Amino acid sequence: MNWRIGIDLGGTKVEVAALDPGGALRLRRRLPTPGTYAETVRRIAEMVAAAEAEIGATATIGCGIPGSVSPATGLIRGANSTFLNGQPLQADLAAAIGRPVRLSNDANCLAMSEFHDSKGSGFAVILGTGVGGGVVVEGRLVEGRNRVAGEWGHTPLPWMTAAEFPGPACWCGQHGCIETFLCGPALAADADGPGARDASGLPSRAAAGDARAQAALDRHVDRLARALAGVINLLDPEVIVLGGGLSNMAHLYEALPRLIPRHVFSDSCTTQVVQARHGDSSGVLGAARLW
């Protein structure tokens, strides 16, 4: 077993982690995400070089991205960091680093981090700047024929109310995508109006009696419950893991087990909903395990 390096390319940060041949985490570093494609490729290559110098070894490289590689063209598509779309990121990273690089969606990497040693099935959810999902069955990542398995954030919000329909316009060209209701900026805007993007303070505001913050959180968790019930009706996973910045909201783990069963096509629903074990490092650890 070789050393393995994972890269998590997010909307605000680039993180690198190195796993030793035994699978133990030996290094973790992060820097802000640059604003252009060329700067991003250069930053990733520089971070890999610095990590390998620090560990004194050459490693395999896996990278989690907000989007996916088109099997038809080899170009990035579906990334909410839109400067990546249409770019040959896998080829450019391989050229910059000097060896092959494996790329996968950031939610797939979260799933690999959480379920790589699992005997059952699991669904991993990213709730952050964007919304996505990843599917693992018996320790194996399921990407699908078109490499869009788990792209749950770009399916319609189930059981929309009259007030919700047809839903906000999504950058992907559709209306009413789950992402437009459940991502962090959407939650912030629901509470504080257009232009608000940071939802991290809403739970503490709600706890202090802010009715507007509480109402937005209530709408958000109800929508999340409907969206996850749709996953259960389709895949029926044993566990659903929540990752991304919004997964730190403690009320989700009390409310979701109560709300989800209302929409599940079964007389019982015992699917566990848990927070990612490795927090915001789950994606980078899963990226390392793409090899």
Phi and psi in degrees as GROMACS dihedral restraints (atoms count N, CA, C in turn):
[ dihedral_restraints ]
;  ai    aj    ak    al  type     phi  dphi    fc
    3     4     5     6     1   -92.5    20    10
    4     5     6     7     1   168.0    20    10
    6     7     8     9     1   -62.0    20    10
    7     8     9    10     1   146.5    20    10
    9    10    11    12     1  -130.3    20    10
   10    11    12    13     1   131.6    20    10
   12    13    14    15     1  -111.7    20    10
   13    14    15    16     1   133.7    20    10
   15    16    17    18     1  -113.2    20    10
   16    17    18    19     1   143.5    20    10
   18    19    20    21     1  -121.3    20    10
   19    20    21    22     1   131.6    20    10
   21    22    23    24     1  -113.2    20    10
   22    23    24    25     1   107.7    20    10
   24    25    26    27     1   -94.6    20    10
   25    26    27    28     1   103.5    20    10
   27    28    29    30     1  -107.8    20    10
   28    29    30    31     1   179.3    20    10
   30    31    32    33     1   -69.8    20    10
   31    32    33    34     1   -25.9    20    10
   33    34    35    36     1  -120.3    20    10
   34    35    36    37     1   -19.1    20    10
   36    37    38    39     1  -145.0    20    10
   37    38    39    40     1   152.4    20    10
   39    40    41    42     1  -111.8    20    10
   40    41    42    43     1   125.2    20    10
   42    43    44    45     1  -119.0    20    10
   43    44    45    46     1   141.8    20    10
   45    46    47    48     1  -122.3    20    10
   46    47    48    49     1   142.1    20    10
   48    49    50    51     1  -140.4    20    10
   49    50    51    52     1   147.1    20    10
   51    52    53    54     1  -121.7    20    10
   52    53    54    55     1   129.8    20    10
   54    55    56    57     1  -106.7    20    10
   55    56    57    58     1   133.2    20    10
   57    58    59    60     1   -76.0    20    10
   58    59    60    61     1   174.1    20    10
   60    61    62    63     1   -57.5    20    10
   61    62    63    64     1   -21.3    20    10
   63    64    65    66     1   -89.3    20    10
   64    65    66    67     1    -1.1    20    10
   66    67    68    69     1    91.2    20    10
   67    68    69    70     1     5.6    20    10
   69    70    71    72     1   -83.5    20    10
   70    71    72    73     1   142.8    20    10
   72    73    74    75     1   -73.5    20    10
   73    74    75    76     1   123.7    20    10
   75    76    77    78     1  -117.1    20    10
   76    77    78    79     1   -15.9    20    10
   78    79    80    81     1  -156.8    20    10
   79    80    81    82     1   142.4    20    10
   81    82    83    84     1  -150.2    20    10
   82    83    84    85     1   124.0    20    10
   84    85    86    87     1  -138.5    20    10
   85    86    87    88     1   151.7    20    10
   87    88    89    90     1  -144.9    20    10
   88    89    90    91     1   149.1    20    10
   90    91    92    93     1  -139.1    20    10
   91    92    93    94     1   160.7    20    10
   93    94    95    96     1   -63.3    20    10
   94    95    96    97     1   148.6    20    10
   96    97    98    99     1   -74.6    20    10
   97    98    99   100     1   126.7    20    10
   99   100   101   102     1   -65.2    20    10
  100   101   102   103     1   167.8    20    10
  102   103   104   105     1   -92.9    20    10
  103   104   105   106     1    -2.9    20    10
  105   106   107   108     1  -130.2    20    10
  106   107   108   109     1   162.1    20    10
  108   109   110   111     1   -63.7    20    10
  109   110   111   112     1   -50.4    20    10
  111   112   113   114     1   -61.1    20    10
  112   113   114   115     1   -41.4    20    10
  114   115   116   117     1   -65.3    20    10
  115   116   117   118     1   -34.7    20    10
  117   118   119   120     1   -67.1    20    10
  118   119   120   121     1   -45.1    20    10
  120   121   122   123     1   -59.6    20    10
  121   122   123   124     1   -45.0    20    10
  123   124   125   126     1   -63.1    20    10
  124   125   126   127     1   -42.8    20    10
  126   127   128   129     1   -63.7    20    10
  127   128   129   130     1   -42.5    20    10
  129   130   131   132     1   -62.1    20    10
  130   131   132   133     1   -45.7    20    10
  132   133   134   135     1   -61.5    20    10
  133   134   135   136     1   -40.8    20    10
  135   136   137   138     1   -66.7    20    10
  136   137   138   139     1   -38.3    20    10
  138   139   140   141     1   -69.0    20    10
  139   140   141   142     1   -37.2    20    10
  141   142   143   144     1   -64.1    20    10
  142   143   144   145     1   -45.9    20    10
  144   145   146   147     1   -60.3    20    10
  145   146   147   148     1   -43.0    20    10
  147   148   149   150     1   -65.6    20    10
  148   149   150   151     1   -39.6    20    10
  150   151   152   153     1   -64.9    20    10
  151   152   153   154     1   -43.3    20    10
  153   154   155   156     1   -67.2    20    10
  154   155   156   157     1   -34.4    20    10
  156   157   158   159     1   -64.5    20    10
  157   158   159   160     1   -36.8    20    10
  159   160   161   162     1   -72.5    20    10
  160   161   162   163     1   -38.9    20    10
  162   163   164   165     1   -86.5    20    10
  163   164   165   166     1   -14.7    20    10
  165   166   167   168     1    70.5    20    10
  166   167   168   169     1    33.5    20    10
  168   169   170   171     1  -152.1    20    10
  169   170   171   172     1   157.5    20    10
  171   172   173   174     1   -94.0    20    10
  172   173   174   175     1   134.8    20    10
  174   175   176   177     1  -122.8    20    10
  175   176   177   178     1   160.5    20    10
  177   178   179   180     1   -73.7    20    10
  178   179   180   181     1   154.2    20    10
  180   181   182   183     1  -125.0    20    10
  181   182   183   184     1   123.5    20    10
  183   184   185   186     1  -121.1    20    10
  184   185   186   187     1   146.1    20    10
  186   187   188   189     1  -136.0    20    10
  187   188   189   190     1   127.7    20    10
  189   190   191   192     1   -95.2    20    10
  190   191   192   193     1   134.4    20    10
  192   193   194   195     1  -131.5    20    10
  193   194   195   196     1   156.2    20    10
  195   196   197   198     1   -84.2    20    10
  196   197   198   199     1    75.0    20    10
  198   199   200   201     1   157.0    20    10
  199   200   201   202     1  -159.6    20    10
  201   202   203   204     1  -150.9    20    10
  202   203   204   205     1   164.6    20    10
  204   205   206   207     1   -90.6    20    10
  205   206   207   208     1   126.3    20    10
  207   208   209   210     1   -68.0    20    10
  208   209   210   211     1   127.0    20    10
  210   211   212   213     1   -69.2    20    10
  211   212   213   214     1   -16.8    20    10
  213   214   215   216     1   -83.7    20    10
  214   215   216   217     1   -38.9    20    10
  216   217   218   219     1  -117.7    20    10
  217   218   219   220     1   -19.2    20    10
  219   220   221   222     1    79.1    20    10
  220   221   222   223     1     5.3    20    10
  222   223   224   225     1   -97.5    20    10
  223   224   225   226     1   156.3    20    10
  225   226   227   228     1   -75.2    20    10
  226   227   228   229     1   139.7    20    10
  228   229   230   231     1  -139.5    20    10
  229   230   231   232     1   157.6    20    10
  231   232   233   234     1    70.7    20    10
  232   233   234   235     1    20.9    20    10
  234   235   236   237     1   -91.7    20    10
  235   236   237   238     1   130.7    20    10
  237   238   239   240     1   -74.8    20    10
  238   239   240   241     1   -15.3    20    10
  240   241   242   243     1   -83.2    20    10
  241   242   243   244     1    84.8    20    10
  243   244   245   246     1   -66.1    20    10
  244   245   246   247     1   -16.9    20    10
  246   247   248   249     1   -68.0    20    10
  247   248   249   250     1   -13.5    20    10
  249   250   251   252     1   -80.7    20    10
  250   251   252   253     1   -26.1    20    10
  252   253   254   255     1   -64.3    20    10
  253   254   255   256     1   136.1    20    10
  255   256   257   258     1    80.8    20    10
  256   257   258   259     1     6.4    20    10
  258   259   260   261     1  -105.1    20    10
  259   260   261   262     1   146.4    20    10
  261   262   263   264     1   -84.9    20    10
  262   263   264   265     1    63.3    20    10
  264   265   266   267     1   -60.5    20    10
  265   266   267   268     1   -42.4    20    10
  267   268   269   270     1   -61.2    20    10
  268   269   270   271     1   -45.7    20    10
  270   271   272   273     1   -67.2    20    10
  271   272   273   274     1   -40.0    20    10
  273   274   275   276     1   -68.6    20    10
  274   275   276   277     1   -38.7    20    10
  276   277   278   279     1   -66.1    20    10
  277   278   279   280     1   -42.5    20    10
  279   280   281   282     1   -60.1    20    10
  280   281   282   283     1   -40.6    20    10
  282   283   284   285     1   -67.8    20    10
  283   284   285   286     1   -41.0    20    10
  285   286   287   288     1   -70.8    20    10
  286   287   288   289     1   -34.5    20    10
  288   289   290   291     1   -90.9    20    10
  289   290   291   292     1   -29.2    20    10
  291   292   293   294     1    94.5    20    10
  292   293   294   295     1    19.4    20    10
  294   295   296   297     1  -163.2    20    10
  295   296   297   298     1   167.1    20    10
  297   298   299   300     1   -61.0    20    10
  298   299   300   301     1   146.3    20    10
  300   301   302   303     1  -127.3    20    10
  301   302   303   304     1   133.6    20    10
  303   304   305   306     1   -98.3    20    10
  304   305   306   307     1   131.7    20    10
  306   307   308   309     1  -115.7    20    10
  307   308   309   310     1   145.8    20    10
  309   310   311   312     1  -153.7    20    10
  310   311   312   313     1   163.3    20    10
  312   313   314   315     1   -58.3    20    10
  313   314   315   316     1   145.8    20    10
  315   316   317   318     1   -62.2    20    10
  316   317   318   319     1   -33.3    20    10
  318   319   320   321     1   -70.5    20    10
  319   320   321   322     1   -34.4    20    10
  321   322   323   324     1   -62.0    20    10
  322   323   324   325     1   -38.6    20    10
  324   325   326   327     1   -67.4    20    10
  325   326   327   328     1   -38.8    20    10
  327   328   329   330     1   -58.8    20    10
  328   329   330   331     1   -44.8    20    10
  330   331   332   333     1   -61.2    20    10
  331   332   333   334     1   -42.0    20    10
  333   334   335   336     1   -64.9    20    10
  334   335   336   337     1   -37.6    20    10
  336   337   338   339     1   -63.6    20    10
  337   338   339   340     1   -41.5    20    10
  339   340   341   342     1   -83.5    20    10
  340   341   342   343     1   -32.5    20    10
  342   343   344   345     1  -121.4    20    10
  343   344   345   346     1     9.7    20    10
  345   346   347   348     1   -61.8    20    10
  346   347   348   349     1   -25.7    20    10
  348   349   350   351     1  -107.5    20    10
  349   350   351   352     1    19.3    20    10
  351   352   353   354     1   -89.8    20    10
  352   353   354   355     1   147.9    20    10
  354   355   356   357     1   -95.1    20    10
  355   356   357   358     1   -10.6    20    10
  357   358   359   360     1  -110.1    20    10
  358   359   360   361     1  -151.7    20    10
  360   361   362   363     1  -116.0    20    10
  361   362   363   364     1   148.8    20    10
  363   364   365   366     1  -149.4    20    10
  364   365   366   367     1   154.7    20    10
  366   367   368   369     1  -123.3    20    10
  367   368   369   370     1   127.4    20    10
  369   370   371   372     1  -110.1    20    10
  370   371   372   373     1   136.8    20    10
  372   373   374   375     1  -118.8    20    10
  373   374   375   376     1   132.1    20    10
  375   376   377   378     1   -98.6    20    10
  376   377   378   379     1   122.9    20    10
  378   379   380   381     1  -121.4    20    10
  379   380   381   382     1    92.4    20    10
  381   382   383   384     1  -147.1    20    10
  382   383   384   385     1  -136.0    20    10
  384   385   386   387     1   -58.4    20    10
  385   386   387   388     1   -34.7    20    10
  387   388   389   390     1  -122.7    20    10
  388   389   390   391     1  -178.5    20    10
  390   391   392   393     1  -132.7    20    10
  391   392   393   394     1   130.1    20    10
  393   394   395   396     1  -150.7    20    10
  394   395   396   397     1  -178.5    20    10
  396   397   398   399     1  -151.0    20    10
  397   398   399   400     1   158.7    20    10
  399   400   401   402     1  -141.2    20    10
  400   401   402   403     1   146.4    20    10
  402   403   404   405     1  -117.7    20    10
  403   404   405   406     1   129.9    20    10
  405   406   407   408     1  -127.0    20    10
  406   407   408   409     1   134.3    20    10
  408   409   410   411     1  -126.3    20    10
  409   410   411   412     1   120.0    20    10
  411   412   413   414     1    50.5    20    10
  412   413   414   415     1    46.8    20    10
  414   415   416   417     1    78.7    20    10
  415   416   417   418     1     2.8    20    10
  417   418   419   420     1  -114.1    20    10
  418   419   420   421     1   131.3    20    10
  420   421   422   423     1   -69.9    20    10
  421   422   423   424     1   133.5    20    10
  423   424   425   426     1  -105.0    20    10
  424   425   426   427     1   109.0    20    10
  426   427   428   429     1  -101.1    20    10
  427   428   429   430     1   -23.1    20    10
  429   430   431   432     1    85.6    20    10
  430   431   432   433     1   165.7    20    10
  432   433   434   435     1   -59.5    20    10
  433   434   435   436     1   -41.3    20    10
  435   436   437   438     1   -98.2    20    10
  436   437   438   439     1     7.3    20    10
  438   439   440   441     1    58.6    20    10
  439   440   441   442     1    38.5    20    10
  441   442   443   444     1  -124.3    20    10
  442   443   444   445     1    11.4    20    10
  444   445   446   447     1   -57.5    20    10
  445   446   447   448     1   133.5    20    10
  447   448   449   450     1    87.5    20    10
  448   449   450   451     1     0.9    20    10
  450   451   452   453     1   -75.6    20    10
  451   452   453   454     1    60.4    20    10
  453   454   455   456     1   -68.8    20    10
  454   455   456   457     1   -29.5    20    10
  456   457   458   459     1   -66.2    20    10
  457   458   459   460     1   -17.8    20    10
  459   460   461   462     1  -115.1    20    10
  460   461   462   463     1    38.0    20    10
  462   463   464   465     1  -113.9    20    10
  463   464   465   466     1   158.3    20    10
  465   466   467   468     1   -68.4    20    10
  466   467   468   469     1   146.7    20    10
  468   469   470   471     1   -60.1    20    10
  469   470   471   472     1   125.3    20    10
  471   472   473   474     1   -72.0    20    10
  472   473   474   475     1   152.8    20    10
  474   475   476   477     1    51.3    20    10
  475   476   477   478     1    50.1    20    10
  477   478   479   480     1   -61.9    20    10
  478   479   480   481     1   142.9    20    10
  480   481   482   483     1   -80.3    20    10
  481   482   483   484     1   168.2    20    10
  483   484   485   486     1   -60.2    20    10
  484   485   486   487     1   -35.8    20    10
  486   487   488   489     1   -69.9    20    10
  487   488   489   490     1   -27.9    20    10
  489   490   491   492     1   -84.0    20    10
  490   491   492   493     1   -31.0    20    10
  492   493   494   495     1   -72.6    20    10
  493   494   495   496     1   140.1    20    10
  495   496   497   498     1   -88.3    20    10
  496   497   498   499     1     3.7    20    10
  498   499   500   501     1    93.7    20    10
  499   500   501   502     1   160.9    20    10
  501   502   503   504     1   -66.0    20    10
  502   503   504   505     1   155.1    20    10
  504   505   506   507     1   -67.3    20    10
  505   506   507   508     1   136.1    20    10
  507   508   509   510     1  -104.4    20    10
  508   509   510   511     1   151.1    20    10
  510   511   512   513     1   -60.8    20    10
  511   512   513   514     1   -19.5    20    10
  513   514   515   516     1   -76.8    20    10
  514   515   516   517     1    -9.6    20    10
  516   517   518   519     1   106.7    20    10
  517   518   519   520     1   -10.0    20    10
  519   520   521   522     1   -99.3    20    10
  520   521   522   523     1   177.2    20    10
  522   523   524   525     1  -118.7    20    10
  523   524   525   526     1   146.6    20    10
  525   526   527   528     1    77.2    20    10
  526   527   528   529     1    16.9    20    10
  528   529   530   531     1   -61.1    20    10
  529   530   531   532     1   147.1    20    10
  531   532   533   534     1   -51.4    20    10
  532   533   534   535     1   -39.4    20    10
  534   535   536   537     1   -58.0    20    10
  535   536   537   538     1   -37.0    20    10
  537   538   539   540     1   -68.9    20    10
  538   539   540   541     1   -16.8    20    10
  540   541   542   543     1  -100.8    20    10
  541   542   543   544     1   -31.7    20    10
  543   544   545   546     1  -109.7    20    10
  544   545   546   547     1   -11.0    20    10
  546   547   548   549     1   -71.4    20    10
  547   548   549   550     1   164.1    20    10
  549   550   551   552     1   -57.1    20    10
  550   551   552   553     1   -49.4    20    10
  552   553   554   555     1   -61.0    20    10
  553   554   555   556     1   -33.4    20    10
  555   556   557   558     1   -67.0    20    10
  556   557   558   559     1   -41.6    20    10
  558   559   560   561     1   -64.4    20    10
  559   560   561   562     1   -42.8    20    10
  561   562   563   564     1   -62.0    20    10
  562   563   564   565     1   -43.8    20    10
  564   565   566   567     1   -66.7    20    10
  565   566   567   568     1   -34.7    20    10
  567   568   569   570     1   -63.0    20    10
  568   569   570   571     1   -35.8    20    10
  570   571   572   573     1   -81.3    20    10
  571   572   573   574     1   -41.9    20    10
  573   574   575   576     1  -123.1    20    10
  574   575   576   577     1     5.5    20    10
  576   577   578   579     1    94.5    20    10
  577   578   579   580     1   168.1    20    10
  579   580   581   582     1   -55.2    20    10
  580   581   582   583     1   140.6    20    10
  582   583   584   585     1    98.7    20    10
  583   584   585   586     1   -25.8    20    10
  585   586   587   588     1   -72.8    20    10
  586   587   588   589     1   137.4    20    10
  588   589   590   591     1  -132.5    20    10
  589   590   591   592     1   -15.2    20    10
  591   592   593   594     1  -105.5    20    10
  592   593   594   595     1   112.2    20    10
  594   595   596   597     1   -97.8    20    10
  595   596   597   598     1     1.8    20    10
  597   598   599   600     1   -63.1    20    10
  598   599   600   601     1   -27.4    20    10
  600   601   602   603     1   -88.8    20    10
  601   602   603   604     1    -3.0    20    10
  603   604   605   606     1   -64.0    20    10
  604   605   606   607     1   -42.9    20    10
  606   607   608   609     1   -59.7    20    10
  607   608   609   610     1   -41.8    20    10
  609   610   611   612     1   -69.2    20    10
  610   611   612   613     1   -35.8    20    10
  612   613   614   615     1   -64.2    20    10
  613   614   615   616     1   -42.1    20    10
  615   616   617   618     1   -63.2    20    10
  616   617   618   619     1   -41.3    20    10
  618   619   620   621     1   -63.9    20    10
  619   620   621   622     1   -27.1    20    10
  621   622   623   624     1   -87.2    20    10
  622   623   624   625     1     3.0    20    10
  624   625   626   627     1   101.3    20    10
  625   626   627   628     1    11.2    20    10
  627   628   629   630     1   -75.1    20    10
  628   629   630   631     1   106.0    20    10
  630   631   632   633     1   -66.3    20    10
  631   632   633   634     1   -34.5    20    10
  633   634   635   636     1   -66.7    20    10
  634   635   636   637     1   -41.7    20    10
  636   637   638   639     1   -64.9    20    10
  637   638   639   640     1   -42.7    20    10
  639   640   641   642     1   -63.3    20    10
  640   641   642   643     1   -41.6    20    10
  642   643   644   645     1   -63.9    20    10
  643   644   645   646     1   -40.7    20    10
  645   646   647   648     1   -65.3    20    10
  646   647   648   649     1   -41.5    20    10
  648   649   650   651     1   -64.7    20    10
  649   650   651   652     1   -38.3    20    10
  651   652   653   654     1   -64.6    20    10
  652   653   654   655     1   -43.2    20    10
  654   655   656   657     1   -63.8    20    10
  655   656   657   658     1   -40.7    20    10
  657   658   659   660     1   -64.1    20    10
  658   659   660   661     1   -47.2    20    10
  660   661   662   663     1   -70.8    20    10
  661   662   663   664     1   -31.0    20    10
  663   664   665   666     1   -65.0    20    10
  664   665   666   667     1   -42.5    20    10
  666   667   668   669     1   -67.2    20    10
  667   668   669   670     1   -40.4    20    10
  669   670   671   672     1   -62.8    20    10
  670   671   672   673     1   -40.2    20    10
  672   673   674   675     1   -61.8    20    10
  673   674   675   676     1   -43.4    20    10
  675   676   677   678     1   -62.8    20    10
  676   677   678   679     1   -43.0    20    10
  678   679   680   681     1   -65.5    20    10
  679   680   681   682     1   -40.5    20    10
  681   682   683   684     1   -72.7    20    10
  682   683   684   685     1   -31.3    20    10
  684   685   686   687     1   -61.4    20    10
  685   686   687   688     1   -36.4    20    10
  687   688   689   690     1   -62.4    20    10
  688   689   690   691     1   -38.5    20    10
  690   691   692   693     1   -63.5    20    10
  691   692   693   694     1   -44.2    20    10
  693   694   695   696     1   -64.3    20    10
  694   695   696   697     1   -41.9    20    10
  696   697   698   699     1   -63.3    20    10
  697   698   699   700     1   -27.7    20    10
  699   700   701   702     1   -91.6    20    10
  700   701   702   703     1   -45.7    20    10
  702   703   704   705     1  -110.4    20    10
  703   704   705   706     1   -27.3    20    10
  705   706   707   708     1    50.3    20    10
  706   707   708   709     1    55.9    20    10
  708   709   710   711     1   -70.9    20    10
  709   710   711   712     1   159.1    20    10
  711   712   713   714     1   -74.4    20    10
  712   713   714   715     1   -34.4    20    10
  714   715   716   717     1  -139.0    20    10
  715   716   717   718     1   141.4    20    10
  717   718   719   720     1  -115.1    20    10
  718   719   720   721     1   124.2    20    10
  720   721   722   723     1  -106.2    20    10
  721   722   723   724     1   132.7    20    10
  723   724   725   726     1  -103.5    20    10
  724   725   726   727     1   129.3    20    10
  726   727   728   729     1  -129.9    20    10
  727   728   729   730     1  -179.5    20    10
  729   730   731   732     1    88.4    20    10
  730   731   732   733     1   168.4    20    10
  732   733   734   735     1   -58.3    20    10
  733   734   735   736     1   -37.7    20    10
  735   736   737   738     1   -72.5    20    10
  736   737   738   739     1   -15.4    20    10
  738   739   740   741     1   -67.2    20    10
  739   740   741   742     1   -11.4    20    10
  741   742   743   744     1   -80.5    20    10
  742   743   744   745     1    -3.2    20    10
  744   745   746   747     1   -79.3    20    10
  745   746   747   748     1   109.7    20    10
  747   748   749   750     1   -62.6    20    10
  748   749   750   751     1   -29.8    20    10
  750   751   752   753     1   -65.2    20    10
  751   752   753   754     1   -21.1    20    10
  753   754   755   756     1   -59.2    20    10
  754   755   756   757     1   -37.9    20    10
  756   757   758   759     1   -80.2    20    10
  757   758   759   760     1   -13.9    20    10
  759   760   761   762     1   -90.3    20    10
  760   761   762   763     1   -40.9    20    10
  762   763   764   765     1   -81.2    20    10
  763   764   765   766     1   -39.0    20    10
  765   766   767   768     1   -62.4    20    10
  766   767   768   769     1   -44.3    20    10
  768   769   770   771     1   -60.6    20    10
  769   770   771   772     1   -24.0    20    10
  771   772   773   774     1   -83.5    20    10
  772   773   774   775     1   -34.9    20    10
  774   775   776   777     1   -90.5    20    10
  775   776   777   778     1   -34.9    20    10
  777   778   779   780     1   -59.5    20    10
  778   779   780   781     1   -45.8    20    10
  780   781   782   783     1   -58.4    20    10
  781   782   783   784     1   -21.5    20    10
  783   784   785   786     1   -60.6    20    10
  784   785   786   787     1   -23.5    20    10
  786   787   788   789     1  -116.3    20    10
  787   788   789   790     1     3.6    20    10
  789   790   791   792     1   -91.0    20    10
  790   791   792   793     1   135.3    20    10
  792   793   794   795     1   -82.7    20    10
  793   794   795   796     1    67.8    20    10
  795   796   797   798     1  -161.3    20    10
  796   797   798   799     1   158.6    20    10
  798   799   800   801     1   -83.4    20    10
  799   800   801   802     1    -3.8    20    10
  801   802   803   804     1  -150.9    20    10
  802   803   804   805     1   154.6    20    10
  804   805   806   807     1  -144.8    20    10
  805   806   807   808     1   107.8    20    10
  807   808   809   810     1  -115.0    20    10
  808   809   810   811     1    15.7    20    10
  810   811   812   813     1   -59.6    20    10
  811   812   813   814     1   127.6    20    10
  813   814   815   816     1   -77.0    20    10
  814   815   816   817     1   141.4    20    10
  816   817   818   819     1  -120.6    20    10
  817   818   819   820     1   115.5    20    10
  819   820   821   822     1  -131.9    20    10
  820   821   822   823     1   160.6    20    10
  822   823   824   825     1   -84.0    20    10
  823   824   825   826     1   147.0    20    10
  825   826   827   828     1   -54.9    20    10
  826   827   828   829     1   133.7    20    10
  828   829   830   831     1   -62.9    20    10
  829   830   831   832     1   -34.3    20    10
  831   832   833   834     1  -103.9    20    10
  832   833   834   835     1    15.8    20    10
  834   835   836   837     1    57.2    20    10
  835   836   837   838     1  -138.4    20    10
  837   838   839   840     1   -80.1    20    10
  838   839   840   841     1     5.7    20    10
  840   841   842   843     1   -96.1    20    10
  841   842   843   844     1    -1.4    20    10
  843   844   845   846     1   -59.6    20    10
  844   845   846   847     1   -41.7    20    10
  846   847   848   849     1   -62.7    20    10
  847   848   849   850     1   -43.0    20    10
  849   850   851   852     1   -70.4    20    10
  850   851   852   853     1   -34.2    20    10
  852   853   854   855     1   -69.3    20    10
  853   854   855   856     1   -37.5    20    10
  855   856   857   858     1   -68.2    20    10
  856   857   858   859     1   -35.6    20    10
  858   859   860   861     1   -60.9    20    10
  859   860   861   862     1   -41.4    20    10
  861   862   863   864     1   -60.6    20    10
  862   863   864   865     1   -30.5    20    10
  864   865   866   867     1   -88.5    20    10
  865   866   867   868     1     9.5    20    10
  867   868   869   870     1   -68.6    20    10
  868   869   870   871     1   -16.8    20    10
